[in-house]
Structures are given as C-alpha cells and as structure tokens.
Amino acid sequence: MTHEYGDCYYCGGKVTEKLIEVDFRWNGQLYLFENVPAGVCKQCGEKYFTAEVSENLDRLVKSPIVHRTLTVPVKNYTLFEPE
C-alpha cells in the first residue's frame, strides 16, 4: 500500500509512508494499533492517514478481534515531587 501524501501541511517537509504504532482512545479505553500505514513527515514527525486507513481504524476498534493484550503502568504527574 503506497499513497502519495504531498508535503507536510505544518512545516513543508517531505512526507513518506511508514508502518507505525497508533494509540487510540475509544469509550474510555486505550487501544494500540500496530503496522498502521501512515504518511510521516521526515522533518517534524507529523502523521497523516488516508480516509481508508482512518475508517479501518474506526471499524477495528469496535471489532472483538484482539491480537494481544498489554499491561500499561499509569503514573500521576501531580504526585511527582522534585528532588
């Protein structure tokens, strides 16, 4: 799957397609998608998704299919006490 993204809207850098990880929050739940095709700016890192990829992410997050489950530690910044 290769898509021509054009230049970055924010910095004008070159956007190339890569497979990336995307964290996605839906209904108070955090999901991690792996191997998502996206345009990524080589200069600033901004990410771009085609309409097809965005629609597929919306469908997949609602699907009961789960590849694996991870345990994620949660930290509360307001409890941080500088040394």
Secondary structure, 3 states (H helix, E strand, C coil): CCCCCCECCCCCCEEEEEEEEEEEEECCEEEEEEEEEEEEECCCCCEECCHHHHHHHHHHHHCCCCCCCCCCCCCCHHHCCCC
